Each structure stands twice: as structure tokens, then as C-alpha cells.
Amino acid sequence: MPNYSPQELATQLKSGLLSFPVTHFTESLEFDETAYRAHLAWLSSYPVAGLFAAGGTGEGFSLTPAEIDRVVRAAVGEVNGKVPVIAPATGGTATAVEQARAAEAAGADGLLLMPPYLTEAGQEGLVEHISAVCRATGLGVVVYSRANAVLDDRSVAALADRNETFVGFKDGVGNIENLTRIYAAVGDRLAYIGGLPTAETFALPLLQLGMSTYSSAIFNFVPQYALDFYADVRAQDREAVYRRIREFVLPYLDIRDRTKGYAVSIIKAGLAAVGRPAGPVRPPLSNLKDGELAELTALINKIS
């Protein structure tokens, strides 16, 4: 049984910062469950509103279905109800339904539904795809709107009307008009989550569009700094937010943007920099170069 009903999950997710933990690997690129559990124990000791296992930052795209199940079960077991654990559902409809059921069996508290794999789809097809996953489980479902699965306001309204378990909308696009239309159509029926890479960059303006929370990747290695940043955003302390953006976020982005895929790689590099290594990233991602790791380490030391 999940610890949260779908509606309780939505309320919980709205209430604070969200964490997307990395997935730890050995040098031979096998899942390192012991190190992963230790990381989750550390993260869950901070006041976050939810942990999203095997998501994008967790290299879910590089995990087999069996590995995803193992990662989710490890997260559920380690966190032990302190905060909700959200599991991924990926791929085409049949695969996503299968993973949704597996996540519920593993004891997850909710689902993050990723875009379908390697296909284009119209709004009608996306609504049917998402509805099929919502019907397959009693868990609350957060839909990640990005890439080939960008939902418009009419689709979001139809999904909210048809599916009680559809409780969250995670945005990975940042289209202001579309977000305004969605909030105007659905209002507080959903939890809205900022999901652009390095979400801190966009957190303050998106707060005005109803996004009370976002997925913080940097929480993995500077959790207190990430929480303090979030508190400044919620307080709408513009001066403090932009001070933090100048001192850390922008130079961090300068490193992240040097190579495609570094949005994930730089998080594992950050953990290495603070003495909590998570192992290498799996191909097709690549690890930061030694000089880039040194730059990142110096940057982290400035805010520590």
C-alpha cells in the first residue's frame, strides 16, 4: 500500500523542494545499491517533499526494467515512508503500464510518466497514452510534458477530467503562454513542477505561473544550499535569488553547457567534489574532464 493517496501525494509535492537522486554505479557500471542507499539516507534527512527514483538525473534512460525495479525497491526500503518515493514509467504505452504496475508492487508512492520512446504523437494519442497508465494503477501520476509529449491546455484539462489519479504536471519546455493557459484551465487541481534543466534558473518567474516547486538536481550534492535557494524563491526574495544565481548557478551552467548530457554528468561530478562519489555515468553520457571537475570543486567550495 502506498503511503499517500493520489490527492495526498499532490498536496505533499506542492509543499516543498523535490529531489531527483542520481543512481550509483560501480566502476564496471553495475548498480551500486549500498552506495545508493547511503545517498538516499543522507538526502532524506533533509526536509524535501519527494524523492524521484531512477528519473532523468538518475539515468533512468540507461537502466533496464529489472534495474529500475531494483532501484525503486531500494529507494522504498531505505526511505521507509519518511518522504514519498516516485518511480518512473517510460517507453510506449504497454511498457509504461507494465512499469506502473511494477512500481505499485514495489511500494512506490507515485509515478513520473516520461514521454513515449522514439515516436511522434498528436494530442489525442497522448491523452489516450496517459489515460491508459492512469487506469493501470491507483498511484498518483505526474506527467512530464517535454520533447515529443508536450501537452496543451485542452489535453491537460481532458486528462484531469477523465483521470482522478492524474495529479501532477511537470514542465520541461518553459512555454509561458502554454503554462498560463494550462493553469487557467485547471487551476489548483494539479501540482505543478518546474522540470527544466537546472530548474533554479527559472524558479522565480515560474512561481508566478503556479509552479510552487521544482526538481532540484543540485540538491544531490549541496542539499542545504538548494533548500536555501528554494526558500528565497518561495519568499520571492529577488535580490537573494539573483545573488545565488550569480555566485553559483550561472558559472555552474557554463560548465554544464560544454557538452550534451552534462546536465546529468555534472551532478555526479558534484558528488565527487564533496567527497560522496556516485561512480561514473553510463554511456552514451560522458564524465566531466579532470579540469572541469576542478572548476566545479572550486565553485562548490565558494558556497560551502
Beta strands, then each sheet from edge to edge (+ up, - down):
strand 1: 18-19
strand 2: 50-52
strand 3: 85-89
strand 4: 110-113
strand 5: 140-145
strand 6: 166-171
strand 7: 191-194
strand 8: 213-216
sheet 1: 1+ 2+ 3+ 4+ 5+ 6+ 7+ 8+ 1+
end
